[in-house]
Amino acid sequence: MKKNYLALLILMMLTHLSFGQVTTSPTTVLADQAATITFNKTGTGLAAYTGIIYAYIGVTVNGVRFQNIKGSSVFNSPLQPQMTQVGTTSNYTLSISPDLYTYFGVSASNSITEICLVLRSADATLQTSPDIFIPVGAFQYTLSTPLLNSSTIIASNSSVTVTATNTNGAASYTLFANGVSINTATTASYSYTDTGVTVNKNYELRITQGVTTFNPKFSVIINPGTTSAAIPTGLTDGINYNPTDPTKATLVLNAPTKSFIYVAGSFNNWQPGAAYAMKKDTASGSTKYWLELTGLTPGQMYAYQYWVCDVVNVPTGSPAIVKTADPYSKLVLSPFDDPEIITLGVYPGLPVYNDIAPGQQREVTVLQTGPTAWWNYTWSAATTNFVKPKKKDLTIYEVLVRDFDANKTYQDLINRIDYFKNLKINAIQLMPVMEFEGNESWGYNSVFHLAADKRYGPPAKLKEFIDLCHQNGIAVILDIALNHVFGRSPLERMWMLDTDNDGWANGTGFRTSTENPYINQTATHAYGVGSDINHFRTSGPGGDVITPYVTATIKTWIQDYKIDGFRWDLTKGFTNSCTSGDETCTNSYLADRVLKLKQYADIQWSFDPNFLVIFEHLGTGGSATEETEWANYLRSGDTKGIMLWRKMTDPYANLLKGNYADLSGVADATTNRFVGYAESHDEERVGYKAFNEAGQTQGNLTKILQRFPALGAVHLLVPGPKMIWHFADLGNTASLWTCNNGNVSYTAPDCKLDTKPQLQWTNNWLGDANRLNIYNSWAKMIELKKNEDVFENGSFAWNLSATGSPRLDVWTSTSQTAALSYVFVRTNFSDNTLNTGAGFPFTGTWYNLMDNTSINVTDQNMNIAIESGGYRVYGNKQVTLGSSQFDFASNLYLFPNPTSQSFTINGQVSKVEIYSITGQMVKSFNTIPSEEYQFDVNDLSNGVYLVKAIDNNNSVKSLKLIKQ
């Protein structure tokens, strides 16, 4: 990630504002009336902000906060209500009419007791904190003791006193403990003492007046003391499934400095007793807690949380009780993200959080034993026997699942496999898919590194996609962010500082205590983001806790998901030698960083000796020396050695514009370990720069697209691994900083992380001759590089002396041989025809390898005319390339699939026929007015059908349809 992206994430995580003065008209808001909210920004962090202020607003319905949110459950400015500035004052208003029930879409039979509000800047980097809750109704309550939503540790046989008051006269009070009523009263001032408490209790005080009911909740936890017991041999952190008895599983948590831990889950109705207090292994300085679960039903999904408790020398501001999911979770459920996932239907069978974890808060971990467990998948022989591409042959396609296609799922990638296959790439690099915060993300805000994020689909779909890639000779590389975690991560939560008692780590100042064995209080490098992982802690309780975590992450993705490689994000952050913001130190040679990342490379190779390891280091000065050391580390043929990202955006943009461009840095002839790229998720599009910046191509899209094939020739044909980013192969010229509203903005707001439009599909770029020419030309180049030995074992050299006409030579011999042994590329990035001496290395017959046309060379310096924007790839021998160009029909797919009523086909087709599984045509469509046409299959019986889609050229694609 680049520095500006890191700074944005820091701002998003750390900006907290007091919410200033919030008033309402009328003063007492009633659910069946209109209301106006007024916010005065004076004295808040929004005081200097002059842009639009949006309201993330919902209501408390029947005691549950932030229900019926207006706009979107995931903040997205254009969808949220906009505050109206009162003249030029600091006051902003929002009108709710005709009444709260109608405005929020709540049935009048329900109880609305609060308006829940967060005010945000247009880019969501500034917001009010804590959340604002405006009382609704003349009847309100105050819970005095214990505090609302609090958890309190008590000794066994202690007493718990509950006190509350209410307005508007007497109300009916009922106190529940673990779901059972233990006291009732009718009063305006309630008090009750529950004596002799010996078990953990979840309390609910139900307060009713008329049709309005409040349900404040709180809990107490019994200190069970410590039961010391040696951890059974062979157990590792996280869930340990019993290999012979599917009714058992053992949980292990490494929690240095903690006093005791309960396991609460659906298997004990979230009311753990003494039997669910974890045992502590204290031998040889161990700080591991463990508990064997018994009586589990094979195949049944369970959910659980750890109640992590501390009663000894608790740091100031650190909660005594933290409820959190397992840091080693491989599937988590979230009350924040899952409702949208279920609504979208992208994860069939996902347990509903409120069903499996009723009354709980924050993430819970899923546990399931037996042969039908969610993580089981049968891999094809293509995966179990997969041979990774050689590093020099790699052409990597970087993909953000969120922005690849409309549904933002793994299924989209599966449906488009022909797109990758026909481009001839041999590796796909997925931007992070580990469980991240929210459902709209680049993925670098990771929280559970061992779990696949659910927004893109179930783990089985990710495995299916990987398996399908292997069947087509494509490796899958995963981008991982193991430099940091974000606020939902147990690594932060278990030792968080929460001085405002909102259940989350502080938004300003330190987020964790010094006791945290996983996290540095401040980043020890210049590019801190989120909470900085401490990769160097070896002493103190528990010793080195992070290496087992990193090892488990590596093992999970290699063994469970059959991933072929990692691209390590922000490797400059893997040091403890610098201070936050010190770029000079961070960019120097750091011995601790070199050794740590070698250690992690060794761990990867211990699981897979041929694993592809890539570092995003972008070294300068001393840190560039580190890159050379890593590139040569354990180098043995093509087996090991670390690859490094090599940014070349500005040179290739200058090339497109017809300016001088030094392309030599895209590869290193010594190590051949640089992954050279013109574009990545961090860099502006070279086509956008060429269109908008000074040069021959400014404002001329046609000219830019005509030059893209030539750009590919002096990029993709350079020996060594190369990378393509998201539809550069179709000449994507849309800015990486395109906002959700279609504008381009680099600051205030910075729209880099916004969801991008799907122009490649909605505008049918494959039907555009200029864009299709880029795709087909690059496909030939990629195939040429993969198949021919000269690119793998040859030397190469640049001639960059002629501005706008760089030359690339690649050779294994400088004289004629029986095989292809010399290739050179001539280009013309100018507005005029290039007619100069070609500079053939020797006379004889040469071939344009893009079409295999021949030329008899009798004069090595004979003139060759190259049209404006054109290029030539000459070789001393013919090559055999796949003759098929991209066939639009071959890339068609239908959706949704399965379907119950209708489906749509993604491309232009002229005729569609549907056949039964026995070969009988059961339906046909001969008039198809648009790509959005809905093919009605409501009248077909449930089952499997064959759909034949035919385009205007009579190309046919057969597709399987499931009608249900």
N, C-alpha and C positions, 0 to 999 in steps of 0.2 A: 504494500500500500504506500501511496505517496504521503508526504508530510501534510498537505492540505486536507486530505481525507482523514488522517489521524486527528488533526486539529478539530475538524468538524465533529468527529465522534466524541472527542473529549468534551467539547462544548455541549453536545447533546446530553452527555452523562452527568456533567458537573454543574450545569446552570440551574440554580434553584433561586426563586424569587419569593419574597414575601408578597401576599396577595393584595396588599394595600387595603383600600376602603371599598367594600362591596356593600351596596345598599339595595333595597327593593322598594317598589311602589306597587301595591300597598305595603306597608311595613310588615304586616302579617300576611304571608302568601297563602292563598287557599287553592286547593286542587281544582275546584270547579269555577275558578275565575281567571281572568288574564293577569299578567304581572309584567313588570319591567325591571330588569336588573341593570344597575349602574356600577361601573368599575372606574375608580380613579387611580390612574397609574403613577401618580406622584409619589416619590419616595421608594419606588420599586425598581427592579432591574429593567422593567419595560419603560421607564421614564424617558429614556433617550431614544427609544425605538419609535420610528415614525411611520412604519408600514401598517399593513392590515393586521388587526388582532382577531383571531378566530376563537370560537368557543367550542371546546370539546365538552359536550353537555348531555347529561342523562338524568335519571331520577332514581330514587330509592323506592322500589316497589315491593310491598309486603316484606320489608326489612332487608332486601338485597340491594346493595348500592350499584350505581352506574348501570342501570337497566335502560332499555329503549333509547340507546344513544342516537342522537341526531347525526345524520351524515354517514359516518363509517366508524366501526369499532376499532379500526386501525387509522390513526390520525392521517388525514389527507386534506390539505387546506381547501381545495375547491369544493369539497363535499360538506364542510363544516359550516354552521351558522357564523355569519360575520358580524362583529360588533360595529356599531355606528358611532363615529366620533361626533361629539356635540360641539359644533363649530370648530374652533381651533383650541379648545380647552383640553385638559387631561382626562376628561370624562368620556367614557364609552358606554353605550347602552345596547341592550338586547331585549326586544319585546317578544313576549310569549302570549299568543292568543289563538283562538278565542278563550281557551282555558288550558290547564296543564294536561288534562286527560286527552284532549284532542291533539294538542301540539306534539305530545310525545307518543301518541298512539297507544294509550293505556286504557283498558276497559274501566269504566266507572265503578265496577264491582270490586276493583282492587284498591289497595291503600297506597297513596303517594305521600311520603313523609319527609322527603328532602329533594331539593334540586342539587345534583352533583356536577361540579363545574371545574374545568381547568382552562385557563386562558393562555393562548400560545401565539407566538409570532408566526408569520406566514411560512417560514421554513422550519418551524417547530424546534428551533434551537434555544428559544427563550420561552419559559413557561412559568406560571404560578406554582408555588409549592409551599406548604402541603396542599392537597386537594381542598377545594372549597365546597362546603356542604351548607346549603341554605334551608333552614327549617320550613316545612310546609304544614299549615294547619294551626289552629289555636291551641291544639293539644300537643304538648311536647314533654319530653322527659329529660332527666339528668341522672346518670348512673355515677354515684359518688365512689363506692367501693364494691368490688375491685374495679379497675379501669376497663373500659370497653375493649373487647378483643384481647385482653391481657391473658398471660399465662404466668402463674405464680408457683414457685417451688415451696413446698411445705414439708415439715416432718410428719411422719405417720401419726395418726390420732390427734391431729391439730383441728382447729375450728376455722371456719370460713364465714365471715360476716358480709352480708350483702345489704347495701343501702342505696335507695333511689328516691327521687321526688318527681312530681309531675305538675304541670299547669292545668288550669281549667277545671279544678275540682277533683273529686275522688275518681280513681281508676281501678280496674281489676288487675291484680298482680298474681301471676302464677310462676313459681320458681321450679325449673326442671333440672335434674342432675342425671346425666347419662340417659336422657329421654324419659325419665320417670318424674312425675310431679311430687315435690316434697314439701311445698308450702303454698298456700293461697291467702290473699287478703284483698280487701277493698279499702283503699286509702289514698291520700295524696302524698304521703310520706312513708315509704316502705323501709322496713328493716327486718332482717332475719339472720340467724346464726346457725349454720350447719355444723354440728359438733361431731367430734370423733371421726374425722375423715381419714380413712385408711387406704383408699384406692384413688387412682387418678379420676378426676371428674371434669366433664364438660358441662358447664352450666348455661342455661338459657332462661332469661327473665322475660316472660311474656306480659306486656303491659297493654291493656285494652281500654279504650274509651269510645263508645259508639261504634263506628265502623273502622276506626283507626287502631292499628296494632303495631307496637314496636317489639323487636325481638333482640335486645342486646345480649351478647354472648361473651363468655370468659371461661377460664379453666384453671384448675390447680393440678400440680404434678407432685406426686409423693417422691421424696428422695429415698431410693431403695438401698442406698449404700453401694459398695462395690463388691461384686462377686468375682474373685480372681480364678481364672481357669486357663490352662495352656491351650492355645489355639491348635486345632487338629492339623496334622501335617498335610501340606499340599494345598491349603486354601489360599486364595488370593483375594485382593480387595474387590468388593462388589458382590454379585450373586454367584454362588457356587452351586450348580445343579448337581444333585446326587446322581452318579452315573448308573446306579443299579436300582434306585428306589425313587420313582417320580413323585412320591408323596412327600419328599423332603427337599429342602434347599437350605444352604447356610449363607448368611449375610456377614460380610466383614467390612468394617469401617476403621480407617486409621485416623484417630482424632486426638492428637497430642494436646495436653493441658485440660481436656474436658473431664468432668467429674463422673457423669453417668449418662447413658443413652437408652431411650426406649425405642422399640420398633412398633409403630402404629400402622395398621393396614386394614384392608377389607377382610382379611382373615381373622381379625379380632374386633371388627366393627368400629375401628378407629378409637378403641377404648382399651389401650394396653394395660394389663396388670403386671404384677411382679414377674410373671412367667415370661414377659416380653422385655424385661430389662436385660440389656446385652451384657455378656460376660466380658471381662477385661483380661487380656493377656499381658502380664507385667514382666515376664521373664526377659532378661538381657536388654532391658530398656525399651521393650515393646510397648506401644501405646494403641494396640489394635483391640477393637471391640468386635465381638462375634456372637452370633445367635443362630442356632439351628431351628428352622421352622419345620414342623411335622404336621401330618394330617391334611396335606394339600391334595386337591383333586386334580389329577393329570388333565391337561387341556384347558383348565379354567384360568382365566386371566384374573390376577390379583394386582392390587396397587398398594404401595407402602411409602412411608416417610420415616425419617429419623427425627426423634425429638432429642436434640443435642443440648445437654444441660451442664452448667458450670456454677459451682458454689464456692470455689476456692480462689481468692485473689482475682476476682472478676475485674478486668480493666474498666475504667470509667467510660461510660457510654456503650459498653458491650452488653447485649442482652444476656440474661442468665439462661434463657431458653430460646433456641432457634429451631424451627421446624423446616426441614429441607429434604429434598429428594437425594438419592444416592449419587455421589459425584461420578461413579462408574456406571451410571444408568445407560442402557442401550435402547430403551424406549421410555419416554416420559410423557405424562399427560399434563396439560396446562389449562388452568381455568381462564387464562388470558387469550390464548391462541386457538384452542381446540374448537370453540363454538363456530368460528368462521370456517375452519377446516371441514367440520361436519356439514355445515350448510353448503359449502362448495361441492361436497361429494367426492373429494379427491383422495380420501382415505377410507374405503369401505371397511366396515367392521370395527372402526376405532371406538374403543369404549368411551361412553359419555362420562366426562369428569364428575358431574354431580350425581351420577348413578353409582359409580364405583368408589367415589371419595366424597360422599355427601357431607356438607358442613365443613370441609377442609379448605385450606388456602394454599396457594402456590403449587409448584410442580410436585408430582408424585411419580414414583418409579413403578414400571410394570414388571411383573414376575409371572412366568408361565412355564410349567413343566410338561414333559411328555412329548411324544412324537409329533403332535399337531401344534406345537408352540410356534408363535408368530415368526420366530427367527429361522425356522427350518426352510431350506430351499434346495432343490435338486439341480446341481450344476451339470451342464452339458460337457461332453468330452472336449469341446472346443476350449472351454475354460480350464479344465483340469490338465489339458495338454498344451496350453497356450505358450507360445514362444514370443517373447517380447521383441519389438523391433530393435535393431541396433541403434545406438545413440546417434551415429552420424546420419542415419536414414530417417530420423524422426521428423515428421511434420505434424505439429500439435495444433489442434483446434481448441481454443479457449472458449468455454461456454458458461454463461450465467443462466441457469435453468429458468429463473424468474422472467427473463427477457427474451428467451429463445422463441417461444411460441405462445399463443393466446391463453392456453389453460395453465401454463406455468407448472408443468408436471413432468415426471420422468416418462410418462406415457407419450408426451409430445416428442421427446427424443426418440423413443422407440418407433413412433409413427414416421419419423423423418430419417430413419437410419439410411435410406437410399441416398439422402442428400450428402451425408458424410461419405458413404461408400463410393458414390460416383465422383466425389471430389478427390478420392484416392488418399486422403489423409490416413495416417496409421496410429494416431493417438488423439484422444479427447481429454482435455484438462477441465474438470468441473471446478468452478469457483465453489467456495466452502458450502457443503451440504450438511455439516454437523449442526445439531440442534442450536438454533440461534434465537435471540429475543425477537418476538413479533413474527408476522407472516410475510412481510415485505422487506427484504434485506439482501445485501450482497453476501451476507454470511460471515463476515469477519467479526461480528459481535457474538461470538460463540459462547455458549454456556455449558453444554454437555458434549464433550469432544468424542465420546464413544457412541453417541446416538445420532441417527440420521433424522434430519428435520422432516416433520410430517406434512408440511405445506405442499411439498412436491410429490407426495404419494407414499405408500407404505414401503418398508424396506424391501419387500419382495419385488416391487417394481424397479427399485434401484438395482437390485441383483439381476433382474431380468434384462435391464438395459446393459449392464456390464457383460452379462453372458452373451447378449446379441452382438455387442461390439466385438467380443472375442471371436464369435462365429464369422465375423467379417474382417478379421485380421487387424482389429483396432484395439490398441491398449487404452486403458482408462487411468488417468492420473488425477489425484485429488489434491486440491488446494487446501492446506490446513493452517489455522492460525493458533499455534501453540505458544505464542508469545504472551497472551493475555486472556482474560475472561471478563464477562460482564456480570451485572448485578444479580441475576438469578442463579448464578453458578454457586453450588455448595462450597466450592473452594474459597469463595469470598464470604458467603453468608455465615458459615460456621464461626467465623472470627470477626464478623462485621462490627463496625461502630455505628450505632443507631441512636444518636442523641435526641432526635425528635420523636422517637418511638412510633414511627410509621411502618415498621416492619421491614424496612430496606436500609441498606448502608447509606451513610451520609452523602448528600449531594455536593457538599463543599468540605474542604479539609480532608483529613485521612478517612479512608473508607473501611480499613481494617485495623485491628490492633497489632501491636508488635509481636504478639504471640502467634500470629498466623504463620504456619510453616510453609504454606504454598505461595503466598502473595507478598511482594514488597509493598511497603506503605507508599512509596513513591517510585516512579520508574527510574531505573538505573541506566538510562540511555536517553537520547534526544527525541525519540519519536513515540513517547508513551501514549497508550490508548487503553481505555478500560482499566482494569486492575492488572498490574504487571506481575507475571508469574516469576517466582524466584527459582531459577534453575540451578542454584549453586548452594542451597542450604544442605549442609552435611552433619551439623552438630545440633544439639538441643533435643528435646523430647521427640522420639520417633525417628531421629536422624534424617536421612534423605527420603522425603516423601514424594517428591515430584518425579523422580526417575521411574518409579513403578507406575505412576499415572501416565507418563509419556509412553512407556513400554506397552502398557495395556491399550492405549490408543492406537499405537502402531500395529500391535498384534490383531486388534479387532478389525481394522480396515484391510489388513493383508489376508487374514485367515477367514474372517466371516464374509467379507465383501469381495475378496479376490482382486483388490485394487493393485495396479501394476506400478504405481509410483506416487510420490508426494511432491508437491511444490510447496516448500516451506515459506510462509509469509513472514516478511519483516525480520529476516535473520539478524539484522544489525541489533535487534533488541535482545539477543541472547548473550547478555553480558551483565556482570555486576560491578563493572569497573568505572562507570561514569555517573554523572549526576544528570538529573532531568534537565533537558534543554541544552546540554553541552554537545554541540555537533562536532566540534574539533576532536574531542575524545571519542565520540561514537564512531567517527569516520577514520580513526587511526587503527593501527594493527593492535588487536586485543587478544592476548594469548588465551585467556579464559574462554572467550567466544570460539576460537579456533578448536580448542580441545573439546568443548561441550558439543559442538555440532558434529565433530568427528565421532564422538561417542554415540550420538543419536543416529548417525549414518550407519555405524556398526550394528546398532540394534536392528535397524531396518534390514540390513544384509544378513543378519542372523536368522531372520524369518524367511527371507527370500534373497539369495545371493545375487540375483539379477535385477533387483528392485531399482527403479529409476528414481534417483534423488536429485531434486532441483532446489536451489536456494534463490530466493529473491533478495539479493544482497546489494546489487547496483553499486559496487565498490568504487571508492575514490581514494587516492592516496594510499595510506597503509591498509585500509580495508580492501583495496583492490589486490594487494599482496595476499591477503587471506584467500581470495578467490582462486588464485593460481595454486595455492597450497591444497585447497579442497579439490580442485579439478584433477590434480595428480595423486590424490590420496588413494592408496591401495589400487592404483590403476593396473589392470591386468587384461590386456586385450580390450574387449568391449564390455567387460564384466562389471567393473566398478568405476570409481571416479564420480565426482559430484558435478552436476551441470549447474550453470549460473544464468540467470536472466540477463539479457543484454538489450537495453533500450536504445532504439535507433529512430525514434519518431521524427525529430527535427530534420535529420539528414534525408529521410525518405519523403517528407513533406516538401523539403526544398527541391528534391529531385522532380517531384510531380510538377512543381511550379516552374521548372526550367532553370533553376538556379544551380550554382555549384553545390555539390553534396559529397562529403567524404563518407563513403559507405564502408570503409575498411574495418570499422569497429564491429560489424555485425557478426564476425566470426574470428576465431583465433587459430591460426594455422598450427600452433604448437600443441594446444590441449584439445581443440575441437570439442569443447564442453560448453561453449556459450550457446544459449537458446536465444538466437537473434530474432527480434521482432520490430516491425514498423508500428504496430498498434497493440495495445493491451487494455485491460479494464481501467488502467490508471492514466492513460494518455489520450489526448484529444485525437480525433480521427484525422489522418493525414489528408483525406479527401475534403474534410471540412476546412482544414487549414488552407488547402490549395484553393478552395472556392472563395474564402473570405480574406485571405492575406494577399499582400502585393505579389505579383508575379504574372506569368503568361496565362495562367488558368483562372485568375480572379473573375468570379461571376460566370464562368463557362463550364457547366456540368458536363456537357458532351465531350469537351476536350479532356477533362479529368478522367472520365470513364474510358476514353480511347487510350490513355496513358497507363491505366492500371495493369494491363497484361505485361507491358514492358517493365513496370515496377516489380512484378512477380518474377521476371526473368533474372533480375539482379538481386533478388532476395531469396527466393525458394531454391535456386540452383547453386547457391553458395554452399560448399560442403559444411557439414555440421547441422545440429538440430535447429529447426526454425518453428515459429509459431504464427498462427493466424487468429485474429480476434473477430468474433461475431460479425460475419457477413462482410468482412473486407473483401472476400472473394466475390462479392456482388457489387463492389464499389460503394459500400455504405459511406455516405457523406453527412449523415445526421450527427450533430454534435453530441459528444458524451455528456455535455452539460445541458441537454435538453430537459426542460422542466415538464411536470405533469400537464401544465396548461399549453405546452407547445413552444413556449419561449425558450431562449437560451440565456442562462445566467450563471456566471462564475462566482459571484458574491451576492449576498443579501437578496435572495437566497442563493446558496450554492446547490445547484440542482444535479450534481454529479450522481447522487445515489437514487434519484427519482426513477420510477419505472419508465422504461422506454417503449415507444410505439413499435408495432410489429409491421413496419413498412415493407419488409422483404416479402411478407405474405399478403398483406392487405393491398399493396400496390402491384403485386404480381411481378416482382423483379425478374423472376425466371422467364417471364414472357417478354422482357425488354432485351432486344438483340445486343445492345452494348454491354449490359450487365451480364447476360448469359455468356458473352464472349470472354469476359474476365474469368468466370467460373470454369469454362471449358479449357481455356488456355492454362490456367493454374493447375487444373487437374492433370493435364499432360506433363507439365513441368514436375509436379510431385511424383507422378509415376516414373518419369525419366530418372529422377534422382534416386528413387527407391530401387530401381531395377539395375542401374548401370554401375559397374565397379569403379569407374573413373571418379565418381562423386564420393565414393566411400574411401578409396585408397589414394586418390590423386592429390597433387599439390594444386594450389590456386594462387592467382595474383590479380591485382587490380591495375587498371590504367584509368586514372581519374583526371587526367590533364585537360581534357576537352570538356568544358562546362556544358551540361545537358546531354553528354554522350559518354557515360561511364562504360568501361569494358571490363568483362570478367573472363579470365582464362582458367580452365581446370584441365589437368593432364596427368597421365601416368607415363606418357612417352611423348617426346617432341618429334618423333618421326613416325611414318606410317606403320601400322600394325594390323594384325588380322581382326582385332576387336576395337571397339570404341575406346580410344585412349586419349583423345583430345577434343575438348568442347570449348568454344568461346562464344560469348554473348556480346553483340553490338546493339546499342540502343540510341534512340533519337528523341530526347525530351525537349524538342524545340518546335517552333512554328514553321520551320522550313524543311524541305527534303534534304537529308544528309547524303552527300555524294562524295565520299572520300575513299582513300585506300583502305581496303578491308583488313589487311594485315594477317593473311592466312599464314599459319606457322610453316606450312610446306605445300608444295604443289600436288596436284592430283584431284581426284573427285571428292568433293565435300557435299554435305547434305544439310539442308535446313531441317532440323530435327522436329520442328513443329508440324511439318507436313511431309517430310522425307523427300522433298524435291531436291534434285541434284544440281550441282554446278561444277563445271570442269575448270579447275584453277591452273592456269599456265603461268600466271604472274602473281606472286604472293601479295603484291600490293595493288592488285587490280581494284578499280572502283566498284563499289556496291552502293546502290541507291536504297536508302531507307526512308520511308515516308514519315511525315511529321507524326510524332507519337508512336512510331513503330519500333520494332526490334527484330533481331535475327538470332537464332541459336544454331550455330554451325557445329557439326561433328564430322569426324573423319570416316565414320561408318554409319549406315542406316541403323535405325532402332525399330523394334516392334512394340508399339504402344497400343493400348486398347483403343479400337477404332470407334467405339460408341461415344457419341456426345451425350450430354445430359438430355434425357428424354423426360419432358415435363410430366407425361402420364405416369412414368415410373415413380414419381414422387407424390402421387395422390394418396390421400387417406380419408377415411370417413369418421365422423364423430357426431354425437357421443356413441360409444360402442363398449358395452351393450346399450341398447335403446329399447324403449317400450312403445314409442309412438312414431318418431321420425329421426332422420339423420341428415347431415349436410356433408358435402364433399368439398375439400379445401381448395380445389383448383377449377379451372375452366374445363368443362366437359360438355359434349354435345348429345350424349345418349347414355342411359344407364339401364342395365338389365339385371334382374334379380332371379337367381336360380335356387331351387331346393338342393339339399345335399345329395339327392339322387340324380340331379342334372336336369330337372324340368324347370323351364322358365315360368315363374309365377307372377312376375310383374315387370313392366318396362316403362321408361320415361323418355319420350322422344322430343319433348319441348322443355328446355331448361333455361329460363330467362336470365339467371344470374348465379354467381358463386354462393349466394346466401340461400339458394333454393332449398326448401325443406322437402325431403323425399319421404312421403307418408307411407309407413309400414304398419299402421295401427291394425289393418285388417289381416295381417299375417299371423299365423300361429307361432307360439314361442318355439325357438329352436335356432339352429345354425344355418345360415344362407351364404351363397356366393354372390357377390355383387361385381358385375363387370362394368367398369367405367371406360368410356370411349371418348377420345378428344377429336378435334377437327381434322387431325391427320390420320385418323383411324388407328392410333396407338391404343392398346388395350391394357388396363391394369385390373387384375382380379383381387378383390378384397373380401375378407371374411367378415360377416355381420352376425352378431348374436342378438336375436330378438327375445326380449323377456317381458 
